[in-house]
Amino acid sequence: MKTPNTPDQVTRDNRKSWPKFILVMLLCMAGGAVLGYGSAWLVGSYSFDALADAAGRAAGACAPFAVLAAVPFLLAALACCRRARALFAAWDGEDEELPARADARLDWALVWLTTAQLLALLLFAVSVSMMPLGYAGPGAILASAAELLAVLFAVIALQGRVVDLTRRFNPEKQGSVYDFKFRKKWLASCDEAERQRIGQAGFTGFMACNSSCLITAVVLTVLNALLPIGPLPSIAVMIPWIAGQAAYLAECVRAKKGPGRS
């Protein structure tokens, strides 16, 4: 049975953490002041309209083929899949080191695929935003959309290869990437150690998302005070932040209640 912390121990822990917390807050305030004054100086020293126009022209010129920047990451993922397939072909079913090497290759394949997917979506969104500003035409957007679809289909196909190869090394794994319930089936086929790793990775990603959303929200707030960018970027940051927090807290409450408890 766990021994509860005494009030004195809780107080000591808080007092021990307070100096570091206050120091971090002061540094953040100082950083915000420097960022604010620096941004104001830049806006006063240079023509924002001229900089925005130059950036818009450059982005508009790149719009027809910007999404193709994701292709090198697709090729890297394909190379990892081929190497993992070669390792599987050479596996005699007894060597325990070879599956681990193949699994590492497949992990890197997923890294490259995720990078390609996110980069393609980002570049397509930037390209589309150039059209109402007059820096890109409908033809450029159509070309960018076709490239995006091609990249997404390639990502899904290569993810299917990764899952298929993983299942060959681990016959207990279940699910197909083309099944809408793939994630549930895959998680259900994982053992306790794998689920623990997934949970740890998910919590790390959740904390990284919180930090990045907080920093982005602060930066956008400062920029909104200096530049006419409007509230939409700040709202766009807050929506996934709120959704992530709500989902996390709801799951914590549900997990503490346990099955069969309301």
N, C-alpha and C positions, 0 to 999 in steps of 0.2 A: 504493500500500500504506500502511495506517495505521501511524503510529509509536506503539508502546506507551508508556504513561505510565511514567515512572521512579518508583522508590519514594519519592524525595525529593519529587517533584511530588504524589504521592498524599498524603504526610504533610502537606505544606503546605496542600493543599485541606482536609484533615480539621481541621487546626489553625485554619484560617480560619473554618470552619463551626461549630466547637465552641462559642464564646461565644454565638452566636445560639441554638444548640440548647439550651444550658443555661438561657439566659434564658427561652425559651419553656416549658421544663419547669418552672422555678420559678414562672412565672406561672400555669401550669395547676394546679400544686399549691396555690398561693394561692387560685385560683378555686374549686378543689374544697373547700378548707377553708371559704371563705366560703359556698359553697352548702350544705355540710353543717351548719354552725352556724346558717345562716339557716333552713334547713328544720327543724332541731330547735327553733328559737325559735318558728317558726310553728306547729308541732305542739303545743308546750307552751302557746302563747298562745290558740289557737282549738281548738274541738272539731272534730276531723277527721270524726267521725261525722255531725255536723250539716252540715258542708260537703258531704260525700259524698251525704247524703240530699237536700240541695237541688239539687245537680247532677244526681242521678239522676232526680228529679221533673221537672226542666226537660227533660232528654233524653228521658224517657218521653213527655212531652207533645208533643214534636216528632217522635217516632218515626213516626207514620203518614204524614207528608209531608216528612220530612227529605231524602229522596233527590231531591225536586223542586228542591233547591238547585242541581242540576247543569243544569237546563233553560236558564238564561241562557247558559251556555257552549255548549250545543248551538245556540242561536239565533245566537250570534256566529260559530260555525263555518259555519252555513248561509248567513249573510250573506257570508262570505268566499268560499264556493263559488259563490254566485250572481254575485258580482263577477268571479271568475275565468272563469266561463262567458260572461259578457258580453264580457270581453276576448277570449276565444277567438272569439266570434261576429264581433267586429270585426277579427280578424287577417286580413291579406291574404297571409300566408305568407312575407313578406319583411321585415317590421318586426322587428328583433332586440330592441328594447327592450320591446315589448309582452309577449312570452312571459316575460321576466324579472319584469315586474310581476305577471303572473298567477301565476307560480311563488311569488312572495313571499306573495300572498294564500293560496295553497294551503298554504304552510308555516304560516301563522297559523291556518288551519283545523285543521291537525293538532295545533297547540298547544292550541287550545280543546277539541278532541275528547279529547285525552289528559287534560286537566284535568277534563272532565266525567266521563270513565270512572273515574279514580282517586277523585274526590270522591264519586261515587255508591257505589262499593264501600266506601269508608271510612264513609260515613254509614249504609249498610245494616248494616255490621258493628257499629257503635255501637248501632243500633236493636235488633238481635238480642240484644246483650249486656244490654239492659235487661229482657228477658223473665224470665230466671231470677232477677233481682233484685227482681221484682215491680213494676217501674215501667211496663211495657208488656205488653199482652195479645196473644193470638194474632192477633186481628183487625188490630192495628196492624202486626204483622210481615208478615202476608199482604199488606196494602196496600203496605208498603215493598218487599216482594219483587216485586210487580207493577210498581211504579215502576222498580225496578232493571232488570227485564227490558226494559221499554220504553226506558229510557235506553241499555242495551247494544245493542239492536236499532237504535236511532237512530244510535249511534256507528258501528256496522258499516256501515250504509247510507251515511252521510256519508263514511266512509273510502273506500267504493267509488266515490263521486263524485269524491273527490280523486284517486284512482288513475286513474280513467277520463279525467279532464281532463288529468292529467299525461301519460298515454299519447298523447292527441291532440296535445299539443304536442311530444312526443318519441316518434315511432313506433317507435324501437328498443327502448323499454321493454316488458317482458313480465311477465305475471302478473295474477291476479285476486285480490281480497281474500277471495273465497269459496273459493279453492283452498288446501288445507292446506299446500301447498309454495310458497305465494306468496313468502315471504321469500327462499327459495333462488333462485327464478326471477328475482325482482326484482334481487337482488344480482348474479346471473350476467349480467344485461343492462346493468349499470352499467359505465361505462368506468373507467380507472385513477384519474382525478382524482376521480370520484364515490366510488370505493371508499376513496380516501385520506381524503376528508372524512368518510365514514361511520366509518372507523377512528378518526379523531381525535375525533369526537363520542362514539363508544363509550368511548374511553379516558377522556375528560372525565367521562362519566356514571359510569364505574367508580370513578374517584377520588372523585367526589362521594358515591357510595354508601358507600365506605369511611369517609369522614369522618363522614357522618351516622350510620352504624352505630356507630362508635367513640364519638361524643358521646352517642348514645342509650344505649349500654351503660353508660357511666360514670354518667349521670344516674340510670338505673334501679338501678344498684348502690348509689348513695347513698340513693335513696328506699327501697330494700329494707332498709336498715339502720334506717330511721326509721318506715316504714309497713308494714302487713301486706299487701303486694301479691303476695307469692309469687314463685316463680322463673319462672313461665310467660312473662311479658313479656320477661325477659332471654333466655330460650331462643328465643322468637319472633324476637328481633333477631339472635341469633347464627346461626340456620339459614340465612337468605339471605346473610348475611355470609360464612359458611364456604362456601356453594355458589358464590358469586361468586368468591371467592379460588381455590377448587379448579378451577373452570372456566377462569379466567384463566391459572393456572400450567400446567394441562394443555395448553391451547392454545399457550402459549409453548414448551413442550417439543416438542409436535408440529410447530410451525412451524419450529423450529430443525433438527429432523431432516430436514425436507423430504420430498417425495414419494418413495416407494420405499425409504425407510430405516426400519429398525426399532430 
